[in-house]
Each structure stands twice: as C-alpha cells, then as structure tokens.
Amino acid sequence: MLQQEYEQYTEEDFRVWKILFERQIVNLQETVAVKFLEGLEKINFSSERIPNFKETNLLLERLTGWHIQAVLGIIPDKDFFELLGQKKFPATCWLRKFSQLDYLEEPDMFHDVFGHIPLLTDESYCNFLLGLSSIALKFLENSEVIELMSRLYWFTIEFGLIQEKGVSKIYGAGIISSSGETKYSLSDKPVHLPFDVANILQTSFYKDHIQEKYFVVTSFEELYHCLPFLEMGIETFVKEKNTLIN
C-alpha cells in the first residue's frame, strides 16, 4: 500500500495548505455542520501543518476505528468500496499548485483530507459509509447499480446538506473544500430538497460544473437508517431488470 512521504512536502505545499485552510475555515464557521468543526478539533487539523496520516490515524483509531489510506488518485470502484469496508478512507497525498488554488479537475489532498476526514470522527457517518460499501460490494459487477450507488454517495458524502436547528448546513466534502460552492449551495439559487433515497437514485449529477440541486438530511442517523431502503430499492431494480431480460 502507498504511504504518505511527509518529508517530501515542499515549502510551496505548506503555503498552499495554509492559504486553502485559512480561506475556507472563515467561510465554514457559520455554514458547516457542527460535527465537522468538532471533528477538526478532535484530529488536530490546523492551517500551520499539513496533516500527517500516521498521527491522524492514531486519533481516528481511538475515536471510531477508521484510518486514512494513501492512494495516488481516483481508484476503481472495487478498490474504493473494499477500503471503506475495512474502515479505510482513500485519500491522495499531493496538493494543488498556486495556479490551481480556485479550480482543480482531480481531487487533491485538500479535498480528500480537509473535506472528508473530520467527519470520520462521527459514528453514524462512519456507519453509513460502512453500510454503503457493504451493499455496493454485492453488486460490483452490475454497472447500472454502481451508477445508482454513485448518485447516493454524490448527493450525501460529496454534496450533502444537513438541517441543524432549522438551518441548512454543509457536510458534503465537495462543498466543504470549495469556497465558491460553499456560498452557492446555501443560497436561494439551487433547489433544496428533503433527503429521499428514491428521488436521489433517479437524479443525475454533474462532475464538471456546480450542482443544480442539493438534498438535505435531518441528521447523520437518518443517513444510516436509509440503508435498508436503499438495499431494497437496489434489489427491486435488479429483479425488474432480470425479468425484462428473461
């Protein structure tokens, strides 16, 4: 398995991390889920240091049993879901350059680590990831099912909103790591919809531009408790497909 080579980070890497962290933490103070801010403190993330995976893993192990697994970039679905099933979250080790501060085509460490890892301190969030991976691994050979699973992952873990005291807050890493989408997602421009698995499975998403709609959960427990309905929906979809083929 790939390891983070911490001593290889350059002065530019540390400056980029500091700029991104300090710029975004200001945007997030009033807009992000409380659990995310609590998670940042629990795993000691700050603008002054690029996170050291070994140190972070020791803290995560005590909190929820999860770990960061270093990867080169986007990995195949099978590898991704297998890692989640082992309580390992895949994350890149490299950081964008100064010229890429505002836009990057492929997720870097700021997205993967700053955006995702703090919420791995929350048990319900982690249980949702585990359950999602368990269902996905049953249907890995079915590309249509994996597309449906990708939609749920996209509209929750990457671009999800959560209701806190009657106010929508951010918890999706794709929003958390983007200053532009942080402001846009909570504005009156996109459509905000109540969390609904059936609706999400029928909704396409965009990788190359800002989202047009966001789904709002009431809690991370709601995410976890949706898994039986997700599995039933997937099994029904597969049976109906098989019936049409036969």
C-alpha positions in Angstrom: 0.0 0.0 0.0 1.1 3.5 -0.7 2.4 5.6 2.2 2.5 9.3 2.8 6.0 10.6 2.4 5.7 13.5 4.8 9.3 14.7 4.4 8.7 15.2 0.7 6.3 18.1 1.1 7.8 21.4 -0.1 7.5 24.9 1.2 5.0 25.6 -1.5 2.9 22.7 -0.3 2.7 24.0 3.2 1.9 27.5 1.9 -0.9 26.2 -0.3 -2.4 24.2 2.6 -2.2 27.2 4.8 -3.9 29.5 2.2 -6.7 27.0 1.5 -7.3 26.2 5.1 -7.4 29.8 6.4 -9.5 31.0 3.4 -12.1 28.2 3.8 -12.4 28.0 7.6 -13.7 31.5 7.6 -16.4 30.6 5.1 -17.3 27.5 7.1 -17.7 28.9 10.6 -21.4 29.7 10.2 -22.2 27.3 7.3 -20.8 23.9 8.0 -22.2 21.1 10.2 -21.2 21.3 13.9 -19.9 17.7 13.7 -17.3 18.8 11.1 -15.9 21.6 13.2 -15.8 19.3 16.2 -14.0 16.7 14.1 -11.4 19.3 13.0 -10.5 19.8 16.7 -10.5 16.2 17.6 -8.0 15.3 14.9 -5.9 18.5 15.4 -6.1 19.9 11.9 -4.8 23.4 11.6 -3.5 25.8 8.9 0.0 25.5 10.2 0.7 21.9 9.3 -0.2 19.5 6.5 -1.9 16.6 8.3 0.4 13.7 9.0 -1.6 10.5 8.2 0.2 8.4 10.9 -0.7 10.9 13.6 -4.3 11.4 12.4 -4.8 7.6 12.2 -3.8 7.2 15.8 -6.5 9.7 16.8 -9.1 8.2 14.4 -8.4 4.7 15.7 -9.3 5.7 19.2 -12.4 7.6 18.1 -14.1 5.4 15.5 -11.6 2.8 14.4 -11.1 4.4 11.0 -7.9 5.2 9.1 -6.7 7.2 6.1 -5.3 5.1 3.3 -3.0 6.9 1.0 -3.7 6.5 -2.8 -2.3 8.0 -5.9 -5.7 9.4 -7.1 -9.1 8.2 -8.1 -9.2 4.4 -7.7 -11.5 1.7 -9.2 -14.9 1.2 -7.6 -13.9 -2.3 -6.3 -10.9 -0.9 -4.5 -12.7 2.1 -3.2 -15.6 0.1 -1.6 -13.3 -2.6 -0.3 -11.2 0.0 1.5 -14.4 1.6 3.0 -15.4 -1.9 4.1 -12.1 -2.1 6.0 -12.7 1.3 7.7 -10.1 2.8 5.5 -10.8 6.1 3.6 -8.7 6.5 0.4 -7.0 9.9 0.2 -4.4 11.4 -2.0 -1.2 12.8 -0.6 -0.4 15.6 -3.1 -1.5 19.2 -3.0 -2.5 21.5 -5.9 -0.2 24.3 -7.0 -0.7 28.0 -6.5 -2.1 28.3 -10.1 -4.8 25.8 -9.1 -6.0 27.4 -5.9 -9.5 28.0 -7.2 -10.1 25.1 -9.5 -8.8 21.6 -9.8 -10.1 18.8 -12.1 -9.0 15.9 -10.0 -9.4 15.9 -6.2 -6.2 16.6 -4.2 -5.4 16.3 -0.6 -7.2 19.4 0.5 -10.5 17.9 -0.8 -9.8 14.4 0.3 -8.4 15.1 3.8 -9.7 18.5 4.8 -13.1 17.8 3.2 -13.7 14.2 4.3 -11.6 13.2 7.3 -13.0 15.3 10.1 -16.4 13.6 9.8 -14.8 10.2 10.2 -14.9 11.1 13.9 -18.7 10.7 13.9 -20.1 7.1 14.4 -23.3 7.5 12.4 -21.5 9.0 9.5 -18.9 6.2 9.6 -21.7 3.5 9.9 -23.3 4.9 6.8 -20.1 4.6 4.8 -19.7 1.0 6.0 -23.2 0.1 5.1 -22.9 1.7 1.7 -19.8 -0.2 1.0 -21.4 -3.5 2.1 -24.3 -3.0 -0.4 -22.0 -1.9 -3.2 -19.7 -4.9 -2.9 -22.7 -7.2 -3.5 -23.3 -5.6 -6.9 -19.9 -4.6 -8.2 -20.4 -6.5 -11.5 -23.5 -4.5 -12.2 -22.5 -1.1 -13.7 -26.1 0.2 -13.5 -26.3 -0.5 -9.8 -22.9 1.1 -9.2 -24.2 4.2 -11.0 -27.1 4.3 -8.6 -24.8 3.9 -5.6 -22.6 6.7 -7.0 -25.6 9.0 -7.0 -26.3 8.4 -3.4 -22.7 8.9 -2.5 -22.5 12.1 -4.6 -25.6 13.7 -3.0 -24.6 12.8 0.5 -20.9 12.3 1.2 -19.8 14.7 -1.5 -22.5 17.3 -1.9 -24.9 16.8 1.1 -26.6 19.4 3.3 -27.9 18.8 6.9 -30.5 20.5 8.9 -29.4 22.0 12.2 -31.8 23.9 14.4 -33.9 24.7 11.3 -31.0 25.9 9.2 -29.3 24.1 6.3 -25.6 23.5 6.9 -22.9 21.8 4.7 -21.4 18.3 5.3 -20.5 17.2 1.8 -16.7 17.3 1.2 -17.1 18.6 -2.4 -18.8 21.7 -0.9 -16.6 22.0 2.2 -13.4 22.1 0.0 -14.8 24.7 -2.4 -15.2 28.3 -1.4 -17.5 29.1 -4.3 -19.8 26.2 -3.8 -20.0 26.8 0.0 -21.7 30.1 -0.7 -23.7 29.0 -3.7 -25.1 25.8 -2.1 -26.8 27.6 0.7 -28.1 30.5 -1.4 -31.6 30.6 -3.0 -30.2 29.8 -6.4 -30.1 26.0 -6.3 -33.0 23.7 -5.4 -33.0 22.3 -1.8 -34.9 19.0 -1.4 -35.6 16.8 1.6 -33.5 13.7 1.7 -35.2 10.9 -0.2 -33.4 7.8 -1.4 -35.8 7.0 -4.2 -35.5 10.6 -5.6 -31.8 10.6 -5.3 -31.5 7.3 -7.3 -33.4 8.9 -10.1 -31.3 12.1 -10.1 -28.2 12.6 -12.3 -25.3 14.6 -11.0 -22.6 16.9 -12.6 -18.8 16.4 -12.1 -17.8 19.3 -14.3 -19.9 22.2 -13.0 -21.8 23.4 -10.0 -24.8 21.4 -8.8 -28.4 22.5 -9.5 -29.9 20.7 -6.5 -29.0 19.5 -3.1 -30.6 17.0 -0.7 -31.0 17.9 3.0 -30.8 15.3 5.7 -32.1 15.9 9.3 -29.2 14.0 10.9 -26.4 11.5 10.1 -28.6 8.9 11.8 -31.1 9.5 9.0 -28.3 8.6 6.5 -27.6 5.4 8.3 -31.2 4.4 8.7 -31.8 4.8 4.9 -29.6 1.8 4.1 -32.3 -0.9 4.3 -34.5 1.1 2.0 -31.5 1.6 -0.4 -30.8 -2.2 -0.4 -34.5 -3.0 -1.1 -34.6 -0.5 -3.9 -31.4 -1.9 -5.5 -32.7 -5.5 -5.2 -36.0 -4.5 -6.8 -34.2 -2.7 -9.6 -32.1 -5.8 -10.3 -35.1 -8.1 -10.2 -37.0 -5.9 -12.6 -34.1 -5.8 -15.0 -33.7 -9.5 -14.9 -37.4 -10.0 -15.6 -37.2 -7.8 -18.7 -34.1 -9.7 -20.0 -35.7 -13.1 -19.4 
